[in-house]
Amino acid sequence: MKRMSELTRDEEEHALELYRSSVVVDCLQASVIDDGYIRRIRDAGVACTYLHVSDLASLAERHRLMEDNPDVVIGPATSVEAIRRAKEEGRVAGVIGTQRPYFLVGPPPDLDILPLFHGLGLRILQPAYNVRNVFAEGCGERSDGGLSRLGLELVERMNRLRIIFDCSHLGVRDALDGCERSDLPVATHSNARAVCDSVRNRTDEEIHAIAEKDGVLGLVAFPAFVKRTAMERGERPTVEDLMDHVDHISDLVGVEHVGVGLDLIEGWPMERHRELDRRPDIWGRPTPRGTYDYAEGLETIDRLPNLARGLVARGYSDGEIRGILGENWLRVFERAWGK
């Protein structure tokens, strides 16, 4: 097995050319995405990125971002054609999704609002984020009871609107319920639990359930989800460790079910890092500086080309690498939203 550091000059150039020519999709961004950072995403060669919303105010801010930066971003992107056009024009397509659907949770919960948000661009939805709500149990709960009746109704309405069901932060039973009921289940940003035993990663059973519906799992670079290292002593996982997740998922269900969802947190203030430290069972421990530093080689959006280098080193074919970088997500998007 070759390591990235062992790539020849020709292999290095080939990896970078593959990255530059691919339609790169990053299916989860948790960074502070302002006018400056959206330019960094574009300059990093990303053709499509996930723009998170949780309520009407945050949705309005995403629309403002897109309207004020037409030379940088296309959106809300609701078709594969828009994403490919963004690639051709050197822009980035913004896909609107939610990890925390506060606008539905209430009180009182109101599923009738969902078509309104869909009409304003919402295309990916995760019913719960780590903890329990009226729809589902999160992965950080002690119990794992599965989707509530209201959660099952939510999935039915999502199917009618062709909204993608994201199970990244759900409990196992909830994720399996969603995969069974949803036409379009994915994990936008989860690795393999068999490789790194974290509640935020997906079990082999869940991975099979996602793949059976032709879904994709997005590789996430958050350190505790890549490899459990002694972060508090300065140890960090690497791109090589993330490649172990690619190998496992590919061997289990096929490389066509692997994508990218780095879940970067660039621009976070220190207090937000401290919030994560309250749940080390989910997030692990921070560095001696109190921060959560990402897998070495994927610390920032600018270093995303290292993923292509790692995949070349592991021996994946050009077509497989293009699939992981973006085409696998585009297959899901086209099935959901059309060309």
Number of C-alpha atoms within 10 A of each C-alpha: 7 12 14 20 10 11 16 11 9 8 15 20 13 16 23 17 13 20 24 16 12 22 25 30 27 27 27 25 21 16 18 15 19 13 15 10 15 23 17 17 24 22 16 18 23 29 29 31 24 23 24 24 22 15 15 13 10 13 21 12 13 22 17 12 19 19 15 12 14 12 13 22 26 22 23 20 22 23 20 22 14 20 28 20 16 24 22 13 13 17 25 33 30 28 24 25 26 24 21 20 18 17 19 21 16 11 9 9 14 13 17 11 11 19 15 10 18 18 10 16 19 25 26 26 21 23 32 29 21 21 15 20 17 18 23 29 29 30 27 19 14 11 12 18 16 21 27 16 12 15 22 19 15 22 27 17 17 23 17 10 17 20 25 27 27 28 33 28 28 32 31 24 19 26 32 22 22 30 26 15 16 24 22 26 29 32 30 33 29 31 34 26 20 14 22 20 17 23 23 27 30 29 18 16 11 22 27 20 21 27 22 14 16 19 29 28 33 29 30 28 30 24 27 29 28 31 22 18 15 15 20 16 11 12 15 21 24 18 22 22 19 26 18 18 23 26 18 18 24 14 10 14 18 15 20 22 26 31 32 27 25 26 23 22 21 17 12 13 11 12 11 11 16 14 10 17 18 12 12 11 14 18 21 22 23 22 16 11 10 15 20 25 24 25 25 18 18 24 21 20 23 16 12 22 22 19 25 25 25 25 25 24 22 18 12 16 11 17 13 18 27 20 24 30 29 24 21 25 29 24 18 21 23 14 15 20 16 14 15
